[in-house]
């Protein structure tokens, strides 16, 4: 299966002779969640973006951002990240033969994401500060050096990520009423809305419902959060870079932005794994938690919940909130008691 630039080149800012740095991202599953649909009272589909090459939706934007960086002659790429952008940037930089550097908040990155960034050969810098401080510093850095910034402030990221909206429209023949999506730095909801606007007439564009963690909900409160905190590390952001665009997506579509608690996020996280067989990272489950807690508005019959990253991104959270391993002696009777009780 070709990557997103090859699939959607006519809708992306790339000409036929441009370099393409791809890991064959995109074409991710969209599955009907029958048990979740019963619980929510609407037809719910799950867009499983954890099926991308590095395990998150970031790969859609990164193939475009890094391809553009190569086209422009950049010598290196850099990003600030809570984890998924770091993993993706490191992988695509390696694929392109570029140097990669990522700035992450010290002690605030999930193990799986840190491992990815390191194994792909990126220089990983642990900043004694939060994501918002990291992004501010890297934006200053790229003004001084020939390095390409590949955070979602890069418009090529938005272009790549909008292709997920194209896929949903193709799979559902354009028939969806609402999209529920986690909101952190707000680039992804911006991208989906751009994609829907490009491919659907105004009367068929879905309601955009963004959900933030209660401890990191600047769009809900209408002001930045100085010290964001949540178990959903991927959306632990207090001052989103795409603030205005995200708010426009929600207001223009008749949607909303709401907060969900960590308890609600973790309940949805466990429900997806145990009832639907879908293992996502905690931040991904914010979309489902939001639907179950707040709904998607009146008249909605079909909803797509975006699951942004794979559960193995954050194995520690899974171990802390799942059942325990059962010890057993090497005897049949012991096995029977362990299995059948």
C-alpha positions as CSV (number, residue, x, y, z in Angstrom):
1,X,0.0,0.0,0.0
2,X,1.5,3.4,-0.9
3,X,2.0,6.1,1.6
4,X,-0.2,9.2,1.9
5,X,1.8,11.4,-0.4
6,X,1.5,8.9,-3.2
7,X,-2.2,8.2,-2.5
8,X,-3.2,11.9,-2.2
9,X,-0.5,13.8,-4.1
10,X,-3.1,15.9,-6.0
11,X,-4.4,17.2,-2.7
12,X,-1.0,17.8,-1.1
13,X,1.8,20.4,-1.8
14,X,4.1,17.9,-3.6
15,X,4.9,17.7,-7.3
16,X,5.7,14.4,-9.1
17,X,9.4,14.8,-9.0
18,X,9.7,15.8,-5.3
19,X,11.5,13.6,-2.8
20,X,9.2,11.4,-0.7
21,X,10.3,10.1,2.6
22,X,7.7,7.5,3.5
23,X,7.2,4.4,5.7
24,X,3.9,3.7,4.0
25,X,1.9,5.5,6.6
26,X,-1.9,5.9,6.5
27,X,-4.6,3.5,5.3
28,X,-5.3,2.8,9.0
29,X,-8.3,0.7,10.1
30,X,-11.8,2.1,10.7
31,X,-13.7,-0.4,12.7
32,X,-17.3,-0.6,14.0
33,X,-17.3,-0.7,17.8
34,X,-20.5,-2.6,18.5
35,X,-20.4,-2.8,22.3
36,X,-19.3,0.8,22.6
37,X,-22.1,1.8,20.3
38,X,-24.6,0.1,22.6
39,X,-23.2,2.0,25.6
40,X,-23.1,5.3,23.8
41,X,-26.5,5.0,22.1
42,X,-25.1,5.9,18.7
43,X,-23.2,4.1,16.0
44,X,-19.5,4.4,16.9
45,X,-16.5,3.8,14.6
46,X,-12.9,3.8,15.7
47,X,-10.2,5.2,13.6
48,X,-7.1,3.3,14.7
49,X,-4.2,5.6,14.1
50,X,-1.9,3.5,16.3
51,X,-1.6,1.3,13.2
52,X,0.7,3.8,11.6
53,X,4.4,2.8,11.3
54,X,5.6,4.4,14.5
55,X,2.3,3.7,16.3
56,X,0.7,7.1,16.1
57,X,-1.1,9.6,13.8
58,X,2.0,11.8,13.8
59,X,3.4,9.8,10.9
60,X,0.9,11.3,8.5
61,X,2.2,14.8,9.1
62,X,5.8,13.7,9.5
63,X,6.1,12.1,6.0
64,X,5.1,15.5,4.6
65,X,7.2,17.6,7.0
66,X,10.4,15.6,6.5
67,X,9.9,15.2,2.7
68,X,9.6,19.0,2.5
69,X,12.7,19.4,4.7
70,X,14.7,17.2,2.3
71,X,13.3,19.2,-0.7
72,X,14.4,22.4,0.9
73,X,17.9,21.2,1.7
74,X,17.6,21.0,5.5
75,X,20.5,19.3,7.3
76,X,18.6,18.3,10.3
77,X,15.1,18.2,11.9
78,X,14.0,19.1,15.4
79,X,10.9,19.0,17.5
80,X,9.6,19.6,21.0
81,X,7.5,16.6,22.1
82,X,5.5,14.9,24.8
83,X,6.6,11.6,23.0
84,X,4.8,10.7,19.8
85,X,6.2,13.5,17.7
86,X,9.6,12.6,19.0
87,X,9.2,9.0,18.0
88,X,7.9,9.9,14.5
89,X,10.4,12.6,13.8
90,X,13.3,10.3,14.8
91,X,12.1,7.5,12.5
92,X,11.5,9.7,9.5
93,X,14.8,11.6,10.0
94,X,16.5,8.2,10.0
95,X,14.7,7.2,6.9
96,X,15.8,10.4,5.2
97,X,19.4,10.2,6.4
98,X,19.0,13.5,8.3
99,X,20.2,14.3,11.8
100,X,17.3,14.4,14.3
101,X,16.9,16.1,17.6
102,X,14.0,16.0,20.0
103,X,13.4,18.1,23.2
104,X,11.1,16.4,25.7
105,X,10.0,17.4,29.2
106,X,12.2,15.6,31.7
107,X,10.4,12.7,33.4
108,X,7.2,13.4,31.4
109,X,7.6,11.1,28.4
110,X,6.2,7.5,28.3
111,X,8.7,4.7,28.1
112,X,7.7,3.4,24.7
113,X,8.0,6.7,23.0
114,X,11.4,7.5,24.6
115,X,12.7,4.1,23.5
116,X,11.6,4.8,19.9
117,X,13.3,8.2,19.7
118,X,16.5,6.8,21.1
119,X,16.7,3.6,19.0
120,X,16.2,5.7,15.8
121,X,19.3,7.6,16.6
122,X,17.9,11.0,17.5
123,X,19.6,13.2,20.0
124,X,17.2,13.3,22.9
125,X,17.3,16.3,25.2
126,X,15.4,16.2,28.5
127,X,14.3,19.7,29.3
128,X,13.8,20.7,32.9
129,X,10.5,22.3,32.0
130,X,7.2,21.5,30.2
131,X,6.2,21.0,26.6
132,X,5.2,24.6,26.1
133,X,8.6,25.8,27.2
134,X,10.3,23.3,24.9
135,X,8.3,24.4,21.9
136,X,9.1,28.1,22.6
137,X,12.9,27.3,22.7
138,X,13.0,25.1,19.6
139,X,11.1,27.8,17.7
140,X,13.9,30.3,18.7
141,X,16.6,27.7,17.8
142,X,15.5,27.2,14.2
143,X,15.7,30.9,13.5
144,X,19.5,30.7,14.3
145,X,20.4,27.4,12.5
146,X,19.6,25.5,9.3
147,X,17.3,23.1,11.0
148,X,13.7,22.3,10.0
149,X,11.1,22.4,12.8
150,X,8.7,19.5,12.4
151,X,6.1,20.3,15.1
152,X,2.5,20.9,14.2
153,X,3.3,24.6,13.7
154,X,4.8,23.3,10.5
155,X,2.0,23.6,7.9
156,X,3.2,20.4,6.1
157,X,2.2,18.5,9.2
158,X,-1.4,19.8,8.9
159,X,-1.4,18.8,5.2
160,X,-0.4,15.2,6.0
161,X,-2.7,14.7,8.9
162,X,-5.8,15.9,6.9
163,X,-5.5,12.7,4.9
164,X,-7.1,10.8,7.8
165,X,-10.3,12.7,7.1
166,X,-10.1,11.6,3.5
167,X,-9.9,8.0,4.5
168,X,-12.9,8.2,6.8
169,X,-15.0,9.8,4.1
170,X,-14.0,7.1,1.7
171,X,-14.7,4.3,4.1
172,X,-18.1,5.6,5.2
173,X,-19.1,7.1,1.9
174,X,-19.2,10.5,3.5
175,X,-21.9,9.5,6.0
176,X,-20.8,10.6,9.5
177,X,-22.4,13.1,11.8
178,X,-19.6,13.8,14.3
179,X,-15.9,13.3,14.9
180,X,-14.7,12.9,18.5
181,X,-11.0,13.6,18.9
182,X,-8.4,14.2,21.7
183,X,-7.0,17.7,21.8
184,X,-3.5,18.5,23.0
185,X,-1.5,20.9,20.8
186,X,-4.6,21.1,18.6
187,X,-2.9,20.4,15.3
188,X,-4.9,17.1,14.7
189,X,-8.4,18.6,15.0
190,X,-7.3,21.4,12.8
191,X,-6.1,18.9,10.2
192,X,-9.3,16.8,10.2
193,X,-11.5,19.9,9.8
194,X,-9.3,21.0,6.9
195,X,-9.6,17.6,5.3
196,X,-13.4,17.5,5.7
197,X,-13.8,21.0,4.3
198,X,-11.7,20.0,1.2
199,X,-13.6,16.8,0.4
200,X,-17.2,17.3,1.7
201,X,-19.9,19.9,0.9
202,X,-20.7,22.2,3.8
203,X,-24.0,20.4,4.5
204,X,-22.2,17.1,5.0
205,X,-19.3,18.2,7.1
206,X,-19.3,16.5,10.6
207,X,-19.5,18.2,13.9
208,X,-16.0,18.4,15.5
209,X,-16.0,17.4,19.2
210,X,-12.7,18.0,20.9
211,X,-11.9,16.6,24.3
212,X,-9.1,17.7,26.6
213,X,-7.9,16.2,29.9
214,X,-9.3,18.1,32.8
215,X,-5.8,18.9,34.1
216,X,-4.7,20.2,30.7
217,X,-7.7,22.0,29.3
218,X,-6.8,25.5,28.2
219,X,-9.3,25.6,25.3
220,X,-12.1,24.7,27.8
221,X,-11.0,27.3,30.3
222,X,-10.2,29.9,27.6
223,X,-6.7,30.6,29.0
224,X,-3.3,28.7,29.1
225,X,-2.6,26.2,31.9
226,X,0.7,27.0,33.4
227,X,1.3,23.5,34.9
228,X,-0.7,20.9,32.9
229,X,-1.1,17.5,34.5
230,X,-2.8,14.3,33.3
231,X,-2.2,10.6,33.0
232,X,-2.8,11.2,29.2
233,X,0.8,12.4,28.6
234,X,0.3,12.9,24.8
235,X,-2.2,15.8,25.5
236,X,-0.4,17.2,28.6
237,X,-0.1,20.6,26.9
238,X,-1.1,23.9,28.5
239,X,-0.9,26.3,25.6
240,X,-1.8,24.7,22.2
241,X,0.1,26.0,19.1
242,X,-3.0,25.7,17.0
243,X,-5.4,27.3,19.5
244,X,-7.3,29.6,17.1
245,X,-7.6,27.1,14.3
246,X,-8.9,24.4,16.6
247,X,-11.5,26.7,18.1
248,X,-12.6,27.7,14.6
249,X,-13.0,24.0,13.6
250,X,-15.3,23.4,16.6
251,X,-17.3,26.5,16.3
252,X,-17.7,26.5,12.5
253,X,-18.8,22.8,12.6
254,X,-21.3,23.3,15.4
255,X,-19.1,21.2,17.6
256,X,-17.7,21.7,21.1
257,X,-14.7,21.4,23.3
258,X,-15.1,19.7,26.7
259,X,-12.9,18.3,29.5
260,X,-12.7,14.7,30.8
261,X,-11.1,13.6,34.0
262,X,-8.3,11.1,34.3
263,X,-10.7,8.6,35.8
264,X,-13.0,8.9,32.8
265,X,-10.1,8.6,30.4
266,X,-8.8,5.5,32.2
267,X,-12.3,3.9,32.3
268,X,-12.6,4.4,28.5
269,X,-9.1,3.1,28.0
270,X,-9.9,-0.2,29.8
271,X,-13.3,-0.5,28.1
272,X,-11.7,-0.2,24.6
273,X,-9.2,-2.9,25.5
274,X,-11.6,-5.3,27.3
275,X,-14.8,-4.9,25.2
276,X,-13.5,-4.0,21.7
277,X,-10.0,-5.6,21.7
278,X,-8.4,-2.2,20.9
279,X,-5.4,-1.2,22.9
280,X,-4.7,2.5,22.7
281,X,-2.7,4.9,24.8
282,X,-4.5,6.9,27.5
283,X,-4.7,10.1,25.5
284,X,-6.4,8.3,22.6
285,X,-9.2,7.2,25.0
286,X,-10.1,10.8,25.7
287,X,-12.2,10.8,22.5
288,X,-14.3,7.9,23.8
289,X,-14.4,9.2,27.3
290,X,-15.7,12.5,25.9
291,X,-18.4,10.7,23.9
292,X,-19.5,8.7,26.9
293,X,-19.5,11.6,29.3
294,X,-20.7,14.5,27.1
295,X,-22.2,12.9,24.0
296,X,-21.8,14.4,20.5
297,X,-24.9,16.6,20.4
298,X,-28.5,16.2,19.3
299,X,-29.4,14.4,16.1
300,X,-26.1,12.5,15.9
301,X,-26.4,8.9,14.7
302,X,-22.9,8.0,13.5
303,X,-19.7,9.0,15.2
304,X,-16.0,8.4,14.5
305,X,-13.7,8.4,17.5
306,X,-10.1,9.0,16.7
307,X,-7.6,6.8,18.6
308,X,-4.4,8.6,18.1
309,X,-1.7,6.2,19.4
310,X,-1.1,2.5,20.2
311,X,-1.2,1.3,23.8
312,X,2.4,0.0,23.7
313,X,3.5,3.6,23.6
314,X,2.8,3.7,27.4
315,X,3.2,0.2,28.8
316,X,3.6,1.4,32.4
317,X,0.1,2.8,32.5
318,X,-1.3,-0.4,31.2
319,X,0.5,-2.5,33.9
320,X,-0.7,-0.1,36.6
321,X,-4.4,-0.3,35.6
322,X,-4.8,-3.9,34.4
323,X,-5.2,-7.2,36.3
324,X,-2.3,-8.9,38.0
325,X,-0.3,-11.9,36.7
326,X,-1.3,-15.1,38.4
327,X,1.6,-17.3,39.7
328,X,1.3,-21.0,39.3
329,X,3.1,-24.2,40.2
330,X,4.0,-26.6,37.3
331,X,1.2,-29.1,38.0
332,X,-2.1,-29.7,36.2
333,X,-4.2,-29.2,39.3
334,X,-2.6,-25.9,40.0
335,X,-3.1,-24.9,36.3
336,X,-6.8,-25.9,36.7
337,X,-7.3,-23.7,39.8
338,X,-5.4,-20.8,38.1
339,X,-7.4,-21.0,34.9
340,X,-10.8,-22.1,35.9
341,X,-11.5,-20.4,39.2
